[in-house]
Amino acid sequence: MEVNEVNEVVEKEIDYKDVNFLARFACLYEGVNIACDKAEQLGIDPDKSTSWIKPLAFQKYIKDRERDMKYQIEHWNKNKKCAISEENL
């Protein structure tokens, strides 16, 4: 399966009506990646150590970032629909 095919399948499966869930999940994903990158910068191997995992920090990050992420997802989804509509003209 090629990347474009995977993207099409994922886009069909995502329910954009539940933006709150998507925003929280995207924040968690982003927060984990940031923490993992920082751990690597500090010389911690994220595959061998769990010392970089701080659930309360992730919870705070999600709470602080959720509103902006929700706006970004809604904006992206709106622009995507507009682009698709314009292609059909």
LINNOR-V626393 format. One record per residue. N is the residue number from 1. PSI is psi in degrees with one decimal (NA if undefined). OMEGA is omega in degrees with one decimal (999 if undefined). NEAR is the number of other C-alpha atoms within 8 Angstrom. Layout:
n=N psi=PSI omega=OMEGA near=NEAR
n=N psi=PSI omega=OMEGA near=NEAR
This chain:
n=1 psi=131.1 omega=-179.4 near=4
n=2 psi=166.0 omega=-176.9 near=5
n=3 psi=-43.1 omega=-179.6 near=6
n=4 psi=-38.5 omega=178.1 near=6
n=5 psi=-41.3 omega=178.5 near=8
n=6 psi=-44.9 omega=179.0 near=9
n=7 psi=-40.5 omega=179.4 near=8
n=8 psi=-42.4 omega=179.5 near=8
n=9 psi=-45.4 omega=-179.6 near=8
n=10 psi=-44.3 omega=-179.0 near=8
n=11 psi=-34.6 omega=178.2 near=7
n=12 psi=-31.3 omega=-176.6 near=7
n=13 psi=-24.4 omega=-175.8 near=6
n=14 psi=128.5 omega=175.8 near=6
n=15 psi=103.8 omega=-175.9 near=6
n=16 psi=-3.6 omega=176.5 near=7
n=17 psi=-25.2 omega=-179.8 near=4
n=18 psi=63.6 omega=-176.5 near=7
n=19 psi=-32.2 omega=179.6 near=10
n=20 psi=-45.1 omega=178.3 near=8
n=21 psi=-47.0 omega=179.9 near=7
n=22 psi=-42.9 omega=-178.6 near=11
n=23 psi=-45.1 omega=-180.0 near=13
n=24 psi=-41.3 omega=179.9 near=11
n=25 psi=-42.6 omega=178.6 near=8
n=26 psi=-38.3 omega=177.2 near=9
n=27 psi=-42.2 omega=177.8 near=13
n=28 psi=-46.5 omega=179.3 near=11
n=29 psi=-47.2 omega=-179.8 near=8
n=30 psi=-44.0 omega=-179.7 near=8
n=31 psi=-41.8 omega=178.4 near=11
n=32 psi=-42.2 omega=178.5 near=9
n=33 psi=-41.3 omega=178.1 near=8
n=34 psi=-46.3 omega=-179.6 near=8
n=35 psi=-39.9 omega=179.0 near=10
n=36 psi=-44.2 omega=177.8 near=10
n=37 psi=-42.8 omega=179.8 near=8
n=38 psi=-40.3 omega=177.8 near=8
n=39 psi=-42.8 omega=178.5 near=12
n=40 psi=-38.4 omega=177.3 near=10
n=41 psi=-32.3 omega=-179.9 near=7
n=42 psi=1.7 omega=177.8 near=6
n=43 psi=15.9 omega=178.2 near=6
n=44 psi=130.0 omega=177.4 near=9
n=45 psi=108.0 omega=-176.1 near=8
n=46 psi=-19.8 omega=178.7 near=10
n=47 psi=-23.5 omega=-176.1 near=5
n=48 psi=-18.5 omega=-176.2 near=5
n=49 psi=145.8 omega=176.2 near=8
n=50 psi=11.0 omega=-177.1 near=7
n=51 psi=-19.2 omega=-179.0 near=5
n=52 psi=-8.2 omega=-178.6 near=10
n=53 psi=114.1 omega=-179.2 near=6
n=54 psi=93.3 omega=-175.7 near=7
n=55 psi=-39.6 omega=-179.5 near=6
n=56 psi=-35.2 omega=177.0 near=6
n=57 psi=-41.2 omega=177.4 near=7
n=58 psi=-42.6 omega=179.4 near=11
n=59 psi=-43.9 omega=178.9 near=8
n=60 psi=-41.2 omega=179.2 near=8
n=61 psi=-45.1 omega=179.6 near=11
n=62 psi=-45.8 omega=-179.3 near=12
n=63 psi=-43.2 omega=-177.8 near=8
n=64 psi=-31.3 omega=-171.6 near=7
n=65 psi=-15.8 omega=-171.0 near=9
n=66 psi=-44.9 omega=-176.3 near=12
n=67 psi=-46.0 omega=179.2 near=9
n=68 psi=-39.9 omega=179.3 near=7
n=69 psi=-40.2 omega=178.4 near=12
n=70 psi=-44.8 omega=177.8 near=12
n=71 psi=-44.6 omega=-179.0 near=8
n=72 psi=-40.9 omega=179.4 near=8
n=73 psi=-45.2 omega=179.0 near=11
n=74 psi=-42.3 omega=179.5 near=9
n=75 psi=-45.3 omega=179.0 near=8
n=76 psi=-44.8 omega=-178.5 near=8
n=77 psi=-40.3 omega=179.0 near=9
n=78 psi=-46.5 omega=179.6 near=8
n=79 psi=-35.1 omega=178.8 near=8
n=80 psi=-43.6 omega=179.1 near=8
n=81 psi=-39.1 omega=178.6 near=8
n=82 psi=-41.4 omega=-179.3 near=8
n=83 psi=-40.2 omega=179.1 near=8
n=84 psi=-42.2 omega=179.2 near=8
n=85 psi=-40.2 omega=-179.1 near=8
n=86 psi=-32.4 omega=178.9 near=7
n=87 psi=-30.4 omega=-177.9 near=6
n=88 psi=-11.9 omega=-178.3 near=5
n=89 psi=NA omega=999 near=4
